[in-house]
Amino acid sequence: MGCVSPLGPDCAGAAAALADARDCVSPVEAFDVSGCKCRSAGQIPDAWLDRAASATRRARRWNRASQMLLLAAIEALGGREDFAPDAVVIGTTSGGMTFGEAFYRMFERGARDRRAPQWVRDYMPQQPVRDAMGVFGFEAPVRIVSNACASGTNALGAAFHLVRSGRARRVLCGGYDALCELVFAGFSSLQAATEEKCRPFDAQRSGLVLGEGAAVFLLEPLADALRANRAVLAEIAGYGASTDNHHLTQPNPDGSGPRRAMESALTDAGWSGGEIEYVNAHGTATPFNDACEARALAAVCPGAPVSSTKGQMGHSLGAAGAIEAAFCVLAMRGGFLPANVNFRAPDAGVALDIVANTPRRTRPRRVLSNSLGFGGANASLLLEAAES
């Protein structure tokens, strides 16, 4: 797997930041946020993205989303030049939105710019995927999953089912999203973003902060990997999805939506809720979202340790599920549970074992990763540690 996020330019950097419970949210520098209540986000430094140009000079002309996805793919494919995917499944919500913004501003001014055709082409959500595939010379069907904040998890789940059903032997999958002004202003308008620290599951939580990043995984049947004597990082054991259709932005308060997704994943894996040793929750720190998910978790896997890593890097939207799945793998391999940072007091009536502020030293073998999106889109992924 490969990952680039505010926590680090690669998996090793992210693992170190997770183990240190580092808060990597900072004031926004990419665009003017003076008109927004929230003025911070989890950001990837330009210097990290400049490394994309070492793989191809064309990357200098790409938007940030393409550069992030390429870097994650380079890390994932390191040492695996023989991995030619039968299919590619990637989740995103914004695509190349920064180029869409540039085209709109040009159009609004009534101006002309020779870069406009590239802006229009690279705005499309499949273009960063095609850019990355072109660097490696891959030719495979591409499926883009875009259903809000569940996109990344649903992309991994769809890829998992492709492999398990035998419809594909090798799948490259993951998610990407870059911070952009339109989405940032949109969440500010919805009053979903906070002007203080992001505090998932805290009694005084007041909203989310946004983030960005990409994560890419190489999936193949376990038997194939073992036969070829390749290192196995982890196994996907189960996947479930649901839609509650309760409200355009608010989840059903009873938690039935995420509960159905988790129960479906458990059935898919043949596990019980009591076997879950860690939950990487969606945990956006918005009042309704956290309360809904907490009710579902208390019902499905009571007593399991829970944390949300969004306090450390913000909410990367369509990339979140893929990045958080990578964090789960790093936690299983590193022997720790990531911390729920900025936590001060539990929400009354919510019985969750929050991994508050400091990572917990233990080696989880079976973990659950949740993603909950607008429109009631819910997705759950079950991961199992590889045999040592």
C-alpha positions in Angstrom: 0.0 0.0 0.0 1.0 3.7 -0.3 -0.3 6.7 1.4 0.4 10.5 1.4 -1.4 12.6 4.0 -0.9 15.5 6.3 0.7 13.0 8.7 3.5 12.2 6.3 4.7 11.9 2.7 4.5 8.1 2.9 3.4 5.2 5.2 6.4 5.4 7.4 5.8 9.1 8.1 2.1 8.5 8.8 3.0 5.6 11.2 5.4 7.9 13.2 2.8 10.7 13.4 0.1 8.2 14.5 2.4 6.7 17.2 3.1 10.2 18.5 -0.5 11.3 18.4 0.6 14.3 16.4 -2.0 17.0 15.5 -1.2 17.9 11.9 -4.0 20.5 11.4 -2.7 24.0 10.6 -3.9 27.4 9.3 -5.0 27.2 5.6 -2.4 28.6 3.2 -3.6 27.5 -0.2 -6.4 30.1 -0.5 -8.1 33.0 1.3 -10.3 31.7 4.1 -10.9 35.1 5.8 -14.6 34.8 5.0 -15.0 31.4 6.7 -15.5 30.5 10.3 -13.1 27.6 10.1 -9.6 28.7 8.9 -7.6 25.5 9.4 -7.2 22.1 7.7 -4.9 19.1 7.3 -2.6 20.1 4.4 0.1 18.4 2.5 3.2 20.6 1.9 4.0 21.5 -1.7 7.5 20.2 -1.2 6.2 16.7 -0.7 4.1 16.8 -3.9 7.1 18.1 -5.8 8.5 14.6 -5.7 5.9 13.6 -8.3 8.0 15.4 -10.9 10.8 13.0 -10.3 8.6 10.2 -11.7 7.4 12.2 -14.7 8.0 15.7 -15.8 4.4 16.0 -16.9 3.5 16.0 -13.2 4.6 19.7 -13.0 1.4 20.5 -15.0 -0.9 18.3 -13.0 -3.2 19.4 -10.2 -2.6 18.4 -6.6 -5.0 15.6 -6.8 -3.1 13.8 -9.6 0.2 14.4 -7.8 -1.1 12.9 -4.5 -2.5 9.8 -6.2 0.7 9.2 -8.2 2.9 9.4 -5.1 0.6 6.9 -3.2 0.7 4.6 -6.2 4.5 4.8 -6.5 4.8 3.7 -2.9 2.3 1.0 -3.3 4.0 -0.4 -6.4 7.5 -0.2 -5.0 9.2 -3.4 -5.7 6.1 -4.8 -7.5 6.8 -4.0 -11.1 5.0 -7.2 -12.1 1.7 -6.0 -10.7 -0.4 -5.3 -13.8 -4.0 -4.7 -12.5 -7.1 -6.3 -14.1 -9.2 -3.4 -12.8 -8.8 -0.1 -11.0 -11.3 1.2 -8.4 -10.8 4.6 -6.9 -13.0 6.8 -4.7 -13.1 10.6 -4.7 -15.6 13.4 -4.2 -13.8 16.5 -5.7 -11.8 15.0 -8.6 -9.5 17.8 -10.0 -11.7 20.5 -8.5 -8.8 23.0 -8.3 -8.6 23.1 -12.1 -12.4 23.4 -12.3 -12.1 26.5 -10.1 -9.4 27.9 -12.4 -11.6 27.4 -15.5 -14.6 29.0 -13.8 -12.7 32.1 -12.8 -11.4 32.5 -16.4 -14.9 32.0 -17.8 -16.3 34.5 -15.2 -13.8 37.2 -16.3 -14.6 36.6 -20.0 -10.9 35.9 -20.5 -9.1 33.3 -22.5 -6.2 31.0 -21.4 -4.3 28.4 -23.4 -4.4 26.1 -20.4 -8.3 26.0 -20.4 -8.5 22.7 -22.4 -6.2 21.0 -19.8 -8.2 22.4 -16.9 -11.4 21.0 -18.4 -9.9 17.6 -19.0 -8.1 17.3 -15.7 -11.1 18.4 -13.7 -12.8 15.1 -14.4 -12.5 12.6 -11.6 -11.0 9.8 -13.7 -8.1 12.0 -15.0 -5.8 11.7 -11.9 -6.3 7.9 -12.2 -5.4 7.9 -15.9 -2.4 10.2 -15.2 -1.0 7.7 -12.6 -1.8 4.7 -14.8 0.0 6.3 -17.7 3.2 6.6 -15.7 3.2 2.8 -15.1 1.9 1.9 -18.5 -1.2 0.2 -17.1 -4.3 -0.5 -19.3 -7.3 -1.6 -17.3 -11.0 -0.7 -16.8 -11.3 2.2 -14.3 -14.3 2.5 -11.9 -14.7 5.8 -10.1 -16.8 5.6 -6.8 -18.2 9.0 -5.7 -20.8 8.8 -3.0 -19.6 11.4 -0.6 -17.5 10.5 2.4 -18.0 6.7 2.0 -16.3 6.8 -1.4 -12.9 5.5 -0.3 -14.2 2.6 1.8 -16.7 1.7 -0.9 -13.9 1.6 -3.5 -11.9 -0.8 -1.3 -15.0 -2.9 -0.7 -15.9 -3.1 -4.4 -12.3 -4.1 -5.2 -12.4 -6.7 -2.5 -15.5 -8.3 -4.0 -14.0 -8.2 -7.5 -11.1 -10.3 -6.3 -13.0 -12.6 -4.0 -15.6 -13.4 -6.7 -12.8 -14.2 -9.2 -13.8 -11.5 -11.6 -10.4 -10.0 -11.2 -7.1 -11.4 -9.9 -5.3 -8.1 -9.3 -6.9 -4.8 -8.5 -5.4 -1.4 -7.7 -7.8 0.5 -5.5 -7.9 3.4 -3.0 -9.0 7.0 -2.8 -7.9 10.6 -3.3 -9.1 14.1 -2.6 -7.2 17.4 -2.6 -8.2 20.5 -0.5 -10.0 23.0 -2.7 -11.7 26.4 -2.1 -15.2 25.4 -3.4 -15.5 22.5 -1.0 -14.0 24.4 1.9 -16.4 27.2 1.5 -19.3 24.8 1.0 -18.7 23.1 4.4 -18.3 26.6 6.0 -21.7 27.5 4.5 -23.3 24.3 5.9 -21.9 25.4 9.3 -20.4 21.9 9.6 -16.8 23.2 10.1 -15.4 24.3 13.5 -13.3 27.4 14.3 -11.5 25.5 17.1 -9.9 22.1 17.4 -11.5 19.1 15.8 -12.7 16.9 18.8 -14.3 13.6 17.7 -16.7 12.1 20.2 -16.0 14.9 22.7 -19.0 16.3 24.6 -18.2 19.8 23.4 -17.4 18.9 19.8 -18.3 21.7 17.4 -17.6 20.5 13.9 -15.1 19.1 11.5 -11.9 20.4 9.8 -11.1 19.3 6.2 -8.0 17.5 5.1 -6.5 16.0 1.9 -4.5 13.0 0.8 -4.5 9.7 -1.1 -4.0 6.0 -0.4 -3.6 3.2 -2.8 -3.7 -0.6 -2.2 -2.7 -3.6 -4.3 -5.3 -6.4 -3.8 -4.9 -10.0 -4.9 -6.0 -13.4 -3.6 -4.0 -14.5 -0.5 -3.1 -17.8 -2.2 -1.5 -15.9 -5.1 0.6 -13.8 -2.7 1.7 -16.8 -0.6 2.5 -18.9 -3.7 4.8 -16.1 -5.0 6.3 -15.6 -1.6 5.2 -11.9 -1.5 4.8 -9.9 1.7 1.2 -9.7 2.9 0.4 -6.5 4.9 -3.1 -7.5 5.9 -6.3 -9.2 4.7 -9.7 -7.6 3.9 -12.1 -10.0 5.6 -15.5 -8.3 5.0 -17.3 -5.3 3.6 -20.8 -3.9 4.1 -22.7 -0.8 2.8 -26.1 0.7 3.5 -28.1 3.9 2.7 -30.6 5.2 5.2 -32.0 8.1 3.1 -33.0 10.0 6.2 -31.7 13.4 5.3 -29.5 15.1 2.7 -26.8 15.9 5.2 -27.8 14.5 8.6 -27.7 10.7 9.5 -30.7 9.0 11.1 -30.2 9.7 14.8 -31.0 6.1 15.8 -27.8 4.8 14.1 -29.6 2.3 12.0 -27.7 3.3 8.8 -24.1 2.6 10.0 -25.4 -0.3 12.1 -26.7 -2.1 9.0 -23.4 -1.5 7.2 -21.4 -2.9 10.1 -23.6 -5.9 10.5 -23.4 -6.6 6.8 -19.6 -6.5 6.9 -19.6 -8.9 9.9 -21.8 -11.3 8.1 -19.6 -11.0 5.0 -16.6 -11.9 7.1 -18.3 -14.5 9.3 -17.3 -12.6 12.4 -19.2 -11.4 15.5 -19.1 -7.9 16.9 -17.3 -9.2 20.0 -14.2 -10.2 17.9 -13.5 -6.5 16.9 -10.4 -5.4 18.7 -10.3 -1.8 17.4 -12.6 0.6 15.5 -11.3 3.4 13.4 -14.5 5.4 13.5 -15.7 7.9 10.9 -15.9 10.4 13.8 -16.1 13.8 12.1 -16.7 15.7 15.3 -20.0 17.0 14.1 -22.7 16.6 16.8 -25.2 14.5 14.8 -22.7 12.3 13.0 -20.7 11.2 16.1 -23.9 10.6 18.2 -25.3 8.4 15.4 -22.2 6.4 14.9 -21.7 6.0 18.7 -25.1 4.4 19.1 -24.4 2.0 16.2 -21.0 1.0 17.7 -22.4 0.5 21.2 -25.0 -1.9 19.6 -22.7 -3.8 17.3 -19.4 -4.1 19.0 -19.8 -2.9 22.6 -16.5 -2.5 24.5 -14.3 -2.3 21.5 -11.7 0.5 21.7 -12.6 3.4 19.4 -10.8 6.4 17.9 -11.1 8.8 15.0 -7.9 9.9 13.4 -9.7 13.0 11.8 -8.6 15.0 14.8 -5.0 14.5 13.6 -5.4 15.3 9.9 -8.9 16.5 9.2 -11.6 14.9 7.0 -10.3 14.0 3.5 -13.8 13.3 2.2 -13.6 10.7 -0.7 -10.1 9.7 0.3 -10.9 9.3 4.0 -11.9 5.6 4.0 -8.8 4.6 2.0 -6.4 6.6 4.2 -8.0 5.4 7.4 -7.8 1.8 6.1 -4.1 2.4 5.6 -3.9 3.8 9.2 -5.5 0.6 10.5 -2.9 -1.5 8.7 -0.1 0.6 10.2 -1.7 0.2 13.6 -1.9 -3.6 13.3 1.7 -3.8 12.1 3.0 -1.2 14.6 1.3 -2.6 17.7 -0.8 0.4 18.8 -4.2 1.9 18.7 -4.2 5.4 17.2 -5.3 8.2 19.6 -8.5 10.2 19.4 -6.7 13.6 19.9 -8.1 16.8 21.4 -10.5 14.7 23.6 -11.6 16.3 26.9 -14.8 14.7 28.1 -17.1 11.9 26.9 -20.6 12.6 25.6 -23.2 11.9 28.2 -25.0 8.6 27.6 -22.5 7.3 25.0 -20.8 4.2 26.3 -17.6 4.0 24.1 -14.1 3.1 25.1 -12.4 6.1 23.5 -8.6 5.8 23.0 -8.2 9.4 24.3 -5.3 11.5 23.4 -2.5 8.9 23.8 -2.0 5.8 21.6 -2.7 2.5 23.4 0.1 -0.1 23.1 -1.5 -3.4 21.9 -1.5 -5.3 18.7 -5.0 -5.6 17.3 -5.7 -8.4 14.9 -9.2 -7.7 13.8 -10.3 -4.1 13.1 -13.3 -2.2 11.8 -13.0 1.0 9.7 -16.2 3.0 9.2 -17.2 5.7 6.7 -20.4 7.7 6.8 -21.4 10.1 4.1 -24.0 12.7 3.2 -27.2 11.3 1.9 -27.0 8.4 4.4 -24.2 6.6 2.5 -22.5 4.2 5.0 -19.7 1.7 4.5 -17.7 -0.6 6.8 -14.5 -2.5 6.1 -13.1 -5.4 8.2 -9.4 -5.9 8.2 -7.4 -8.8 9.7 -3.7 -8.7 10.5 -1.4 -10.9 8.4 0.0 -14.0 9.8 3.6 -13.3 11.1 
